[in-house]
């Protein structure tokens, strides 16, 4: 470690997940995230870590500018609500679905997004909750340029890949492109299911972000 003339301690190179400090000692700055379970401030991206001793801030200067998704990007998102003719979601990461599904990278923090009813499916929709419900993880495509993003799930590759049974709380399994079944209680629920819901290649890996399920 070395001090700069401004009283900033350089801690050296770090990788995502490396510990910089504790939340009792420092505040989180740019390029970091808080681990609420262990009380650590961790690096969110590869770069050089610093501790500002006067302001008590821990931060990371990344080696390169964080990637930002844009039109055409395929993403993993969490449905956070259904409001009228709109599905509200948060985008957590970018995926590649062809030639086979793969997780590419997690975003430093989630982007707000929405799916208009016209972008949910290529059919008449009477009840949006027959397609998506709060807490569902979905694959979608970004069709707007800047956040909050507009998402589309019209194509068969997009839709639900992870859902919780509303009856018993177990993880549901793929039954068809329009339904999922609970292996524990047998409950069947309507969804717009991605054709990749059965894939063993895709895993949503969150390291930087804490997912909060809202009631």
Secondary structure, 3 states (H helix, E strand, C coil): CEECCCCEEEEEEECCCCEEEECCCCEECCCEEEECCCCEEEECCCEEEEEECCCCEEEEEECCCCCCCCCCCEEEEEEEEEECCEEEEEEEEEEECCCCCEEEEEEEEEEEEEEEHHHCCCCCCCCHHHCCCCCCEEEEEECCCCCCEEEECCCCCCEEEECECCCCCCEEEEEECCEEEECCCCCEEECCECCCCCCCCCCCCCCCCCCCCCC
